Amino acid sequence: MKFPFSEILLPTTVVGSYPCQKDRGFSALFDPYKKAVRTAIREQISAGIDIISDGQVRGDMIQAFTSHLPGIRGQDVIGRVLPSPSEITVSDTKYACSQARFVKGIITGPTTLSHGLHISTPMYRNREELSIDLAHALAKEAVALQSAGAAIIQIDEPIFSTGIADLEAGKAAISVIVSKLQIPVCLHVCGNVIAVIDEVLRMPVHILDFEFSQNDENIGIISQKDLGKRMIGFGCVDSASPDIESIGTIKKRILKGTELFDPGMMLIDPDCGLRMQAQAAAYQKLVNMVAATREIREEI
């Protein structure tokens, strides 16, 4: 798989969500999130991020997708889950693509979605069956994001690190999405992945993204694994803390990564989305991350 940003050493990116302030002006009558989307995109570009996202400001990661899918009402699965009749995140991603060279389209993974829903229909015997239909629904959205100009599709599966999901079924669901795409697919898994790393490494994706800023266990075990020709998303900024790490602190974390992984196969990003942080703090975290990365590029 050719990575479209391969000429950039240690390309910087974001995992996903950015702080959101709903618009309360006249324009909010038409789209209360339009201003937040544009702010998130503008601030990522201003911070110097190489591969931006649309900011994921339109609600939580579950309902942002499930609220558009036939067969789901609220948090209840009431019938056969089908693809959305209209595009879900494509409009925001198209705008991002008009502003930046590289954009990642982001979807919440089918297994995580299935665990965020109640099965209230005999149509599905278990979450594993549900996740396959969710995957087919998401595949349509992923193809549309690809057509809109996304350079990467990221699938978020935070449920994978918890130990409660059937990862073999999760692999089958992700395969449904990946099989429809011609661009690189990234799998983001939050938290400590030590107990599930071997299963996660079998996922049919081109980039694996993990938390490393506060997780030496992840670094220790993953650096010993054969990643093949896959890139590693190296989370080097603590997205859970309001503290703004210095450029020097972030630089030390990245340098530790370059000692263990091929710098030419690393993406640099925060551990997770920054939505829960104050907007000024989120922006400064990205600014410092980019500055640290640029210093390392010059040294390398």
N, C-alpha and C positions, 0 to 999 in steps of 0.2 A: 504494500500500500504506500503510495506516494503522499507525503504530507505537504500541503500547499504552502506552508510557512517554513519549509525546511532550510531556507537560506538565513533564517534568524537563529542565532545561537541563544539558547535559554529563552525562548519566547514566553512572554508574560501573558497571563489570562486571568479570568475570574471563574469561580465555581458556579456562581449563579446569582442569587437574589441580592438586591441593593436596597438600602433604606427607602421607604416610600412615604410621601406626604400627598394625600389625595387633594386634588384641586377643588377649591370651594368657590371659584369664580363662575362667571357666566358660561365659560367653555365647559365647565364640569357637567352642565346639563346634557352635553353630547357625549363626553368621554371624561370621567373624573380621574382617569389614570394617564391620560395623554401627556400631561406636563411631567409627571413622575417618570414616565418612560424616557422622555427626552432629556430630563435632568440626569438620569442614571447613565444614559449613553454619553452625554456631554462630559460628565465627570470622569468616566472611564477613559475617554479619549484624552482629556486634559491631564490625567494622571500618567498617561503614557502607556496604557495597556495595549499590547499587540493584538490580542484576540479578545474582543469584547463580547458581551451578551446584550440582550434587550433589557436587562435589569430585573426581569421576573418580578414585577411589582403588582401584578393583578391577582392578588390573593394567595392563599397557602398552596403548597405544592400538590396537595391532593385535589381539592375542589377546583383549582384552576383548570384541571383537565376533566375530572369526572362530571362536573356540572354541565359539560357540553355533550356528553355521550348518551345516546339513546339506550334505555335499559337501566339507567341509574336515576334515582330520585333522592336528592339529598345525599345521605350516606347509605342508602339502601339500594341493593341490586334487585330490581323488580322484574327483570326479564332479560332476554338475550342482549348482551352488550354489543353495540355496533359502532362503527366509526361516526364521528361527528359529521353532520351534513354540511358544516361550514368549517373553515380553518380556524384554529384556536389561537395560536401564537404567531402566526405567519406575518400578520400586518406589522407588528412591532419589530420582528426580525428583519423584514424588508426595509423598514426605516433605518435600523442599525446598519444594514448593508450599504445603504446610501451614504452613510457617514464614515464608515471605516473599511479598511481593506479586508480584514479578517473578522468574521463573526461566528460564534458558535450558537447553534440552535439547541435548546435544552428541553428535555421532556422528563417527567417523573416516570420511573420504571414501572412496568406492569406488575411486578411482584409487590413493590411498595404500595401501589394503588390498591391491589387486591386486599392487602392487610389493613387498609384504611377504610374499608367498606364492610357493611353487613350484608350477608347473602340472605335475601328474603324471597327467594324463588326456588322451586325444584329444578330450574334450568341447570343449576350448577351443584354438583355434589361437594365440591371443595374449592379452596382458593386457587389451587393449581389449575383446575379447569378454567376458572374465571380469568386467571392471568393470561392464558393463551388468547382469549377473545379480546382482552385489554391490549395485548401486544399487537394484534391485527388492527385494532382501532388506532393505536399510537403509530403504527407503521405508516398509515396514511398521512398523519401529521408530519412525521419525520421526512417522508418523501417530498411533501410540500415545502418544508423548511430547506431541504436540499435544493429544490427548484428556485427558491427565493434567493439563493446565493450563499447559504451557510457553508462555511469551510469545514466545520466539524458538527456532528450531532453528539451531544452529551446525554447519557441516560443516568439519571440519579436513582440509586438503589440503596438508601440508607438502611433498609430492613436487612440487607445481607449480613451486616456485622453483628446482628443481635442473636443469631443462632436459632431463631424461631421459623425461619423460612426454609422451604425445600429448595436448595440451590440447584439441584439437577433440573427441577421444573423451571427455576429462574433462568437457567441457561437456555432451555428450550424456548422460553418466551423472548429472551433477548435475541436469539437466533432469528426469530420471525422478523424482527425489526431490521437487524443487520443485513439480512438477505435481500432487502429491498433497496439498499443504498449503495452508492459508488464513492462516497466520501468517508473519511475516517470516523470511527465511532469511539467515543470515550465513555468509560464506565466510572462513575464516581461513587465510592463507598465510604461513608463517614465512620468515624470511631476506630476502635482497636480491631484490626482484622486478623490477628494472629490465629484465632481458632478456625477461621474459614479461608485463609489465604490460598490453600491448595485448590479449593473449589473455585474461588474467584479467578485464579490464574487460568482456569479452563474456560472462562467465558470468551466467546468468539468476538473480541473487540480489539481495536488497534492501539488504544491508549487506556492506561489504568491510572486513576487519580485517587490519592489517599491523603490522610492527615499525617503530617510529620512534625509540625512546629513544637508540639508538646508530647510527642509520642515516640520515644526512643525504641519501644518494643517494635513498632511498625518498621522503623528504619532497620533495626537489627535483623529481623526475619526476612523482610522483602529484599534487602540487599544481597541475601544469600540465594535468592531464587533466580532461575533462568527466565528472563522476561521475553526471550526470543527477540523479535524485531519490533517489539512494542515500545511505545514511549511511556514515560512515567510522569504523571502529574504530581509535582512535589509541593505539597502544602507547607508553606513556610511562614505563614502569618496566622496567629491565633484569632479565629473568627468569633470565638465565644467570649473573649475578654474585651472590655472597653479600653484597656491600656493600649497605647500606641507604641509598638516596638520601634526602637531606633533603627536607623539604616544599618548600623554596625551589628546589631543583634540579628537582624534578618540576613545580613551578609554571611555571618558565621553559620547560620542554619543552612543556607544554600551551599556554601563551601563544603560543609559536611556531606551534603548530598552529592556534590561533584566528585568527592573522594570515593564514593561507593557506586555511583551510577555514571554512565557515559553522558557527559554534558550535552552532547549532540542529540541525545534522546530524552532530554528533560524538558518539561513545561513547568513554569514557575507560577504558583497561584496561592491564594489563601487556603486554609484548611477546608472551609465550607463557605456558604453564602454569608454576606455581611448585613443582612436585612435587620437583625436585632440590634445593631449598633446605631449610635447617633450618626447622622449623615456626615458631619464634619470629621468624625473619627474614622468612619469607613473610607472616606476619600483620602485622608492622610495615611491610613494603612496602605492603600494602593500606591500612593506617591512614594512612600518609603520603600515599598517592595520593588518598585520599578528602579528607584535610585540604586538600591543594593545590587540589583541584577546588572545594571549598566556598569557599575564599578567592576563587577566580576568579569563581564565581557571584555572590558579593556585589559584586564590583567591576563585573561586567557589568551 
